[in-house]
Amino acid sequence: MAKYIGKRIIFMIITLFIISSATFFLMKFLPGTPFQNEEKLSEDQREILNEKYGLDQPIPVQYANYMVNIAKGDLGVSFQFDNQPVTNLLKNRMGPSLQLGFQAMFIGTIIGILLGVLAAMFQNTWIDYGSTFLAVLGKSIPSFVFAAVMQYYIGVKLELLPVASWDGFTSSIMPTIALAIFPIATAARFMRTELIEVLGSDYITLAKAKGNSGMEVSFKHAIRNALIPLITVLGPMAVALMTGSMVVEQIFAIPGIGEQFVKSIQTNDFPIIMGTTIFFAFLLMVIILIIDILYGIIDPRIRLTGGDKK
Amino acid sequence: MKKSKNFLLLVIALAVAMIISACGSGSESSDGEGSDSGDTGSSEKQIFNMVETAEIPTGDPALATDQASFIVFGQTIEGLYVLDENDKPVPAIADGEPEISEDGKEYTFKLREDAKWDNGDPVTANDFVYAWQRAVDPDTGSEYAYMFSGVIENAEAIISGDKDPEELSVEAVDDYTLKLTLEQPIEYLNSLLAFGTYLPLNEEFVEEKGDKFGTNSDNMLANGPFKLTEWDGSGLEWKYVKNDAYYDKENVSLDEVNVQVAKKPSTAVNLFETGEADRTAALSAEYAKQYKNHENASKFEELSSWYLKFNQERDGEDTPLANENIRKALAMAFDKESFTETVLSNGSVPSDGYVPKGLASNPETDEDFRDESGSLISKDVEKAKEYWEKGLEELGKDKITLDYLSDDTENAKTTSEYFKNQLESNLDGLTIELTNVPFKVRLDKTRKQNYDIVMHGWGPDYLDPMTFLDLFVTDGTNNETSYSNKEYDQLIEDAKEKYANDPEKRWETMLEAEKLLVQEDTVVAPIYQRGRITLIKPKVKGLVEHAFGPDYTLKNVTIEK
């Protein structure tokens, strides 16, 4: 196991290197300068500023400098937020985004699994149709629409929860629900399909034939096996949550990182673009790694250590 | 079995972590809320809650370029002058008007001796000397350093690295006497002295903080009515609290101002509707339209002028717009009133000139520049068609295709459609191709003159028509059209140098220049002067909105109970 993880971490570092290199060069194709007052600057002024920030050097040199700094753990200083180290910004903005993402994923998968199980066990009844309807709704309506509707009815009309801002748990409820809609729908649909399939398989029939009750069979054998494939979709789901949170963060005025990512691209804030890209990539790879490890733990057919490989 | 137990454990651990984190932030919030509501309930504290649309990019006046930063300085730092409710500069840290030398170049300011920074240090002449030298120093990397060039002697050479910052002609004669020498007499100096880049800084404090200066509210000092608190450097919330060190604190009644950034206009409006905010920032187009007749709506005319800019040379070749008749035809072929009324609908007003109204007034008669200059070019479809025919004939064509460059926001796209429709339907043989691109791309294309027509706006750097007019001198940085007219260059030069000490003559020359630019040469086609609509609760009194510098000042705000 340790060997496997070690290997994966080495691959992660290589991947991160490739991603950051590609982003660096692509980013340099962006037209314009990172200066906020670009329009009013004269040629001379721009040259002076470029020189000050090392942007006058050839791109390969800039690239080498940047990579050396990254290796030292220095992600540079933002252009939008003058003199603000990128690490500071990431540190300040990461918390809310991660909290929302995890809350949404946690609540989303649990409710989703429940809905899916109910739908499969009561197949072709109103429970099944109702759950499928909810799943389709959740899948097809974007989270920001839910967010806006909730904000209006729950925040403005009923005044049950704060409209926006980031002041602790109560203010995270609505954004969490908005973000959880997608995981709920995904998990519910997945769970239903898998469970129906498992319930129809031979070993379930055998268990039933042995005289076990339907409920017992479902909980002891079927659900456990149906859960395995769901873990596979958790990774993509986490990514969807990261990107989906950009708009939701804006709607609820949450100081998150997603929203900052978009703005950094619009303003050519090179260090922030790089910083957030590397951070997102890193996060995604860690999640995938965790999922792969989890897979090995719950599915005996998968072995992470080399020995069993064909 | 063992494996599933592990999995279960993992899930439980995750759940516990979740709950702990939720509780953690939950208790934090209840503390904060508790004290807040306690304050409003029990005492007579004056609290104002407002919404902004963007984060504060920096608390360092030399580096600031963004409106959000200038708004902060407007509440926390006073310069030699501040703007009053009519946007007229009035002495602040300056103790009365300065002594001015005969040739209009040397200014000697006496500073008030009761002004203090909130760390207790007095505000001295050296604070200005230090701040200005720092701003022009290329090592600081100030994007607004050019605000000094051509104004304070030697600034230009220092900015381009040819002289040392110490050579800037500003001097602390004693702690409370500041002497500055100008490159040439400048009529609008007072409005510059109220601008963010000209604010004083406490040398000891700034040097001590080094790179950290202005990166969060602990690393800033205030000498104005309020000080900034609880700003972490990139967050969406901050506060202003009354500054007890302020020399005029008797006239400040607000104790606390809470600011929340809401980037979505719908969020801002919802916060306002629930009473969590007493004021929104300027509403974006779609909301402005919806709320312009709201009982709490407040309209304000800004000083930015918007127009179509015609590129006369592209890739080294003349464009059809090098033809004066074609430019005139285009400038007369669209309806400005219905554009501002129905498309923008945000308090903007149509304009027949380039220099906006409210910017400057005649030094003798006090008549506004725009009023005095009058309507220079307006809609006249008949005449437009005549010019168009004539222009086509001169070019020897019967069809022209032009591309129209603009931003890619919803509002900009609607605007583009409007102009395409108006121009194409009024001018036979014209095809407009729309290019809607992100802001930075638009700037880049404009700078490289990779466009035919661009929707362009310009705001003032100081309160004088020159901030608009000198754009179009031959090879000017923001000319971007290849327009070149010796007569125009001469007028601008005269106004700047020959008549520097003759305000009335200077004024007339600028009027003449605008007329030449718009009416005769039609380098640009004026469209409108931008307005903004905000929502504000009637209980908020005394908020002063500015068309220049910070969007507003809170010093005189009171909340009626």
Interface residues (C-beta under 8 A of the other chain):
Chain A: L30 P31 G32 F35 Q36 N37 E38 E39 K40 L41 S42 E43 D44 Q45 I48 L49 E51 K52 Y53 Q80 F81 D82 N83 Q84 N88 L89 N92 R93 Q99 F102 Q103 F106 A148 Q151 Y152 G155 V156 E159 P162 V163 A164 S165 W166 D167 G168 F169 T170 S171 S172 R224 Q250 I251 F252 A253 I254 P255 E259 Q260 Q266 T267 N268 L294 I297 I298 P300
Chain B: K3 S4 N6 F7 L10 L14 A15 M18 S21 A22 C23 S25 G26 S27 E28 S29 S30 G32 E33 E55 P57 T58 D60 L63 A64 T65 D66 P138 D139 G141 E143 Y144 A145 Y146 I159 S160 G161 D211 K212 F213 G214 T215 D232 G233 S234 G235 L236 E237 Q260 V261 A262 K263 K264 S266 T267 N270 L271 E273 T274 E276 P438 F439 K440 V441 L443 D444 K445 D461 T477 N478
